[in-house]
Amino acid sequence: MNKNLLGVYLFLLIGTIVAQKQISFVITGSIKNNQHKIIYLHHKWDEKLYTDSTIIKNSQFAFKGQEQEVNMYWLTFDRNPLAQPNITFFADKGETKISMHSDSIAYAKVIGGVNQTYYAEYRSKMTDFVKDQQALYQKYNQAMQAGDANTISQVQMQFSELNQKVKSTLKDYIKKNPASPVSGYIIYQDFGSNPNVPIEELEELVSYLDKDFLNTKFGKLAQQKIMQANGNKIGKKIMEFAQNDADGKSININDFKGKYVLIDFWASWCGPCRMENPNVVAAYNKFKDKGFTVLGISLDQNKMAWVKAVEKDGLTWTHVSDLKGWNNEVAQKFGITSIPQNILVDKDGVILAKNLRGEALEQKLAEIFGK
């Protein structure tokens, strides 16, 4: 399950955008059928979340501010910055106008400067890609039910062609907009969130960015993915980390030296994670007496839901969580933005493999321990 609901790639915008220092911006908005008294504006800077609020008067609202550079913001009717639904946008120098319906903030119309125009077209183009993807999923499922091998093969090829189209579109766009924060955002949030994207591809994308832009917030975030990928690289020693279990005891990855450990990122609310759990349980039960164990790292926020899921799914290994959801500090350290994900390390803490799912995990362990 991927936390990123905004899309993966984008289409076309003309021009190169240069980051500015101490830009002044104004965000104004109107709300149809308004049923709220207060609206909240959120943003993130230096890994810290910030929230401002204003009173809605006559279905109108306004925010004014200054920033070191163009930044991403989002609006909610809830003070919690993680509340859903929301609407995200980039606030360029000058005015950004927002019109929405009280019941559908996520579908608000945002009109702003060049970066917001870029971002809006990116979102629009991704909607088209997602529609194509959903149509292929439907066609694939129908072919599976009918046992139509030829159609299945055709759809798989079409999936591959669509993925390549998305990638080439994005790369071409970043080349044309090497100083846009939106380009840095896409590399960080979308390309970087895909565990199957090789580090060489991330390095290629970052190489398209202007050198001066690399010192901005989104330039640094794009580069951060490369550093995280290097830290997670197969053959490298796992980065040290520690987190508390449900009883408040600190568990350090070094506590497992001498054993092969599957570091499993999951959450009670993640459907694909819960579907994958039986495979992990089977592998654990088969190899636990041979020197294998699992360390579960939960991206939950609700402790009771986390503990109940551990019990219900029979996950009898060590579990930790800081109950910060997607802001889990270990997950952020490893650049985890989609789950389930896992990392297999050997008895010396060296990374052997990543994202072993289904039969792949048991097959890998059989190579290590024998059947």
Rosetta blueprint (number, residue, H / E / L):
1 M L
2 N E
3 K L
4 N L
5 L L
6 L L
7 G L
8 V L
9 Y L
10 L L
11 F L
12 L L
13 L L
14 I L
15 G L
16 T L
17 I L
18 V L
19 A L
20 Q L
21 K L
22 Q L
23 I E
24 S E
25 F E
26 V E
27 I E
28 T E
29 G E
30 S E
31 I E
32 K E
33 N L
34 N L
35 Q L
36 H L
37 K L
38 I E
39 I E
40 Y E
41 L E
42 H E
43 H E
44 K E
45 W E
46 D L
47 E L
48 K E
49 L E
50 Y E
51 T E
52 D E
53 S E
54 T E
55 I E
56 I L
57 K E
58 N L
59 S L
60 Q E
61 F E
62 A E
63 F E
64 K E
65 G E
66 Q E
67 E E
68 Q L
69 E L
70 V L
71 N E
72 M E
73 Y E
74 W E
75 L E
76 T E
77 F L
78 D L
79 R L
80 N L
81 P L
82 L L
83 A L
84 Q L
85 P L
86 N L
87 I E
88 T E
89 F E
90 F E
91 A E
92 D L
93 K L
94 G E
95 E E
96 T E
97 K E
98 I E
99 S E
100 M E
101 H E
102 S L
103 D L
104 S L
105 I H
106 A H
107 Y H
108 A L
109 K E
110 V E
111 I E
112 G L
113 G L
114 V H
115 N H
116 Q H
117 T H
118 Y H
119 Y H
120 A H
121 E H
122 Y H
123 R H
124 S H
125 K H
126 M H
127 T H
128 D H
129 F H
130 V H
131 K H
132 D H
133 Q H
134 Q H
135 A H
136 L H
137 Y H
138 Q H
139 K H
140 Y H
141 N H
142 Q H
143 A H
144 M H
145 Q H
146 A H
147 G L
148 D L
149 A H
150 N H
151 T H
152 I H
153 S H
154 Q H
155 V H
156 Q H
157 M H
158 Q H
159 F H
160 S H
161 E H
162 L H
163 N H
164 Q H
165 K H
166 V H
167 K H
168 S H
169 T H
170 L H
171 K H
172 D H
173 Y H
174 I H
175 K H
176 K H
177 N L
178 P L
179 A L
180 S L
181 P H
182 V H
183 S H
184 G H
185 Y H
186 I H
187 I H
188 Y H
189 Q H
190 D H
191 F H
192 G L
193 S L
194 N L
195 P L
196 N L
197 V L
198 P L
199 I H
200 E H
201 E H
202 L H
203 E H
204 E H
205 L H
206 V H
207 S H
208 Y L
209 L L
210 D L
211 K L
212 D H
213 F H
214 L H
215 N H
216 T L
217 K H
218 F H
219 G H
220 K H
221 L H
222 A H
223 Q H
224 Q H
225 K H
226 I H
227 M H
228 Q H
229 A H
230 N H
231 G H
232 N L
233 K L
234 I L
235 G L
236 K L
237 K E
238 I L
239 M L
240 E L
241 F L
242 A E
243 Q E
244 N E
245 D L
246 A L
247 D L
248 G L
249 K L
250 S E
251 I E
252 N E
253 I H
254 N H
255 D H
256 F H
257 K L
258 G L
259 K L
260 Y E
261 V E
262 L E
263 I E
264 D E
265 F E
266 W E
267 A L
268 S L
269 W L
270 C L
271 G H
272 P H
273 C H
274 R H
275 M H
276 E H
277 N H
278 P H
279 N H
280 V H
281 V H
282 A H
283 A H
284 Y H
285 N H
286 K H
287 F H
288 K H
289 D H
290 K H
291 G L
292 F E
293 T E
294 V E
295 L E
296 G E
297 I E
298 S E
299 L L
300 D L
301 Q L
302 N L
303 K H
304 M H
305 A H
306 W H
307 V H
308 K H
309 A H
310 V H
311 E H
312 K H
313 D L
314 G L
315 L L
316 T L
317 W L
318 T E
319 H E
320 V E
321 S L
322 D L
323 L L
324 K L
325 G H
326 W H
327 N H
328 N L
329 E H
330 V H
331 A H
332 Q H
333 K H
334 F L
335 G L
336 I L
337 T L
338 S E
339 I L
340 P L
341 Q E
342 N E
343 I E
344 L E
345 V E
346 D L
347 K L
348 D L
349 G L
350 V E
351 I E
352 L E
353 A E
354 K E
355 N L
356 L L
357 R L
358 G L
359 E H
360 A H
361 L H
362 E H
363 Q H
364 K H
365 L H
366 A H
367 E H
368 I H
369 F H
370 G L
371 K L
